[in-house]
Amino acid sequence: MSDDGTLIIGGGIAGAATAWHLARRGAEGVVLLERERDFGAHATAQNAAILRTFTEGDATGALAHETATFLMDPPDGFSEVPLLDPKGLILQLGASGDEELARWRATKPDPDAVRPLDAAELQERFPWYSGPTEGAWLVEDEGEIDVAALLEGYLRGAREAGCELRAGAEVARFIKTTNGIEGVVLSDGEELRASKVIVCAGGWAGDLAREAGSTLSFEPRRRHLMVTSADEAVDAAWPIFWSQPEAFYTRPESGGMLLCACDEEVVAPDECTVDHEVGERIAEKAARLVEGVMNAGCAHLWAGMRTFTSDDDFLIGPDPDVDGLYWAAALGGHGVSCSAGVGRLAAEHILGEDPSDDTARALDPRRSQVTQLS
Ligand SMILES: Cc1cc2nc3c(=O)[nH]c(=O)nc-3n(C[C@H](O)[C@H](O)[C@H](O)COP(=O)(O)OP(=O)(O)OC[C@H]3O[C@@H](n4cnc5c(N)ncnc54)[C@H](O)[C@@H]3O)c2cc1C
């Protein structure tokens, strides 16, 4: 590869989207390095696949809207299957949620797709729901993402536009000079030189930050998902239901229901294993809020990492201190539904376009909030 190329570390949704945007923009010498044999084997394969543009911040909201537009109308040839099933998202917010919702709704390309839902319609759309019904909203144009098709689209498009995709390539350390980072060394000793290296390593971003000498900090938080056994009473067309006050969400999956109690325990990236007590807590909460859901029993329980930095916003752009080092990381619980925007913004930084709108500034790793706290 050429010394002035770009190495992308991590072949999850963030690395794949960054590769796609870079390659489509004509960047040369782009290599995507993934240590597993398969791309997208970690958080990208373990998430709930929900498109929810109602996020915690304006900047992530903007990237989510950008990605929603991409999912609804992807570029020609990107995917042979629809990337989004807009089955609807019922959002239940607490007493203080209305103001936040009004603010977000005003930023949505189609604000009319969001409307209040009364108890009768909530029951009609999701007949199993047995919890409180106040404060529910229907987001008609959001729903379930086909994450495998999205990842495949980014990877195929990147490869076709000239990006080299390398699985089974683990970055062990960086090549550091007085000029900053100038490449990486793989665990088999192979050296790869490049003028820019971008870390898209999900839960392992912190390990690579320490190795690079970056002051950025990362916190992987474990979250469990459960899927119940198939039950013929489940209607695959039911919407996604998400309650903020109950910290709970659910949607149909594989003939059963996917359930989440929004647990978040800080873990070391190599120790993100299943805790069956959390599974019991999910079952208890689900039994209270969704009548009969646990009758079929648990078919599958797993855990994955949502990774955050000190102010809980994404990190996209150059490292504050280390030249040649870039980040598309700390994507928390929105990395899939923001992926097209994340990849676009990361590519603009790598290409030296110095994006400086409000979104870029809010997520820039050089922002004072993360450089002072880390
Ligand atoms: C339970 C759960 C539910 C979620 N639900 C949603 C949801 O509904 N909607 C949504 O938008 N988001 C959701 N998320 C968040 C979303 O999954 C993540 O934000 C997103 O997948 C992060 O992608 P990533 O590419 O940064 O990380 P990953 O997918 O983890 O990819 C990082 C990759 O880097 C590789 N890597 C690490 N270190 C090295 C190294 N040294 N050398 C080479 N490769 C390396 C890893 O092997 C890995 O494949 C959820 C997450 C979890 C855990």
The ligand as a Gaussian input file, in Angstrom:
#p B3LYP/6-31G(d) Opt

LIG

0 1
 C      -27.358000      -4.920000      22.890000
 C      -27.130000      -3.787000      21.953000
 C      -28.209000      -3.209000      21.291000
 C      -27.992000      -2.163000      20.383000
 N      -29.041000      -1.699000      19.656000
 C      -28.829000      -0.758000      18.689000
 C      -29.892000      -0.341000      17.875000
 O      -31.001000      -0.836000      17.969000
 N      -29.628000       0.620000      16.940000
 C      -28.376000       1.166000      16.783000
 O      -28.194000       2.044000      15.943000
 N      -27.340000       0.747000      17.547000
 C      -27.546000      -0.192000      18.494000
 N      -26.510000      -0.623000      19.269000
 C      -25.206000       0.029000      19.105000
 C      -24.456000      -0.458000      17.886000
 O      -24.476000      -1.864000      17.823000
 C      -23.008000       0.053000      17.951000
 O      -23.003000       1.462000      18.162000
 C      -22.264000      -0.237000      16.656000
 O      -22.415000      -1.561000      16.251000
 C      -20.777000       0.069000      16.863000
 O      -20.115000      -0.301000      15.668000
 P      -18.549000      -0.301000      15.621000
 O      -18.178000      -0.603000      14.226000
 O      -18.051000       0.940000      16.269000
 O      -18.120000      -1.490000      16.626000
 P      -18.039000      -3.085000      16.384000
 O      -19.188000      -3.586000      15.623000
 O      -17.779000      -3.698000      17.706000
 O      -16.768000      -3.225000      15.457000
 C      -15.464000      -3.004000      15.940000
 C      -14.565000      -4.000000      15.232000
 O      -13.194000      -3.682000      15.524000
 C      -12.497000      -4.896000      15.520000
 N      -11.226000      -4.686000      16.232000
 C      -11.058000      -4.341000      17.523000
 N       -9.750000      -4.234000      17.810000
 C       -9.077000      -4.525000      16.671000
 C       -7.695000      -4.604000      16.339000
 N       -6.727000      -4.368000      17.254000
 N       -7.344000      -4.923000      15.051000
 C       -8.312000      -5.150000      14.103000
 N       -9.632000      -5.123000      14.394000
 C      -10.015000      -4.799000      15.650000
 C      -13.426000      -5.849000      16.266000
 O      -13.097000      -7.207000      16.027000
 C      -14.774000      -5.424000      15.717000
 O      -15.214000      -6.232000      14.627000
 C      -26.680000      -1.654000      20.177000
 C      -25.595000      -2.241000      20.847000
 C      -25.810000      -3.307000      21.710000
 C      -24.639000      -3.949000      22.377000

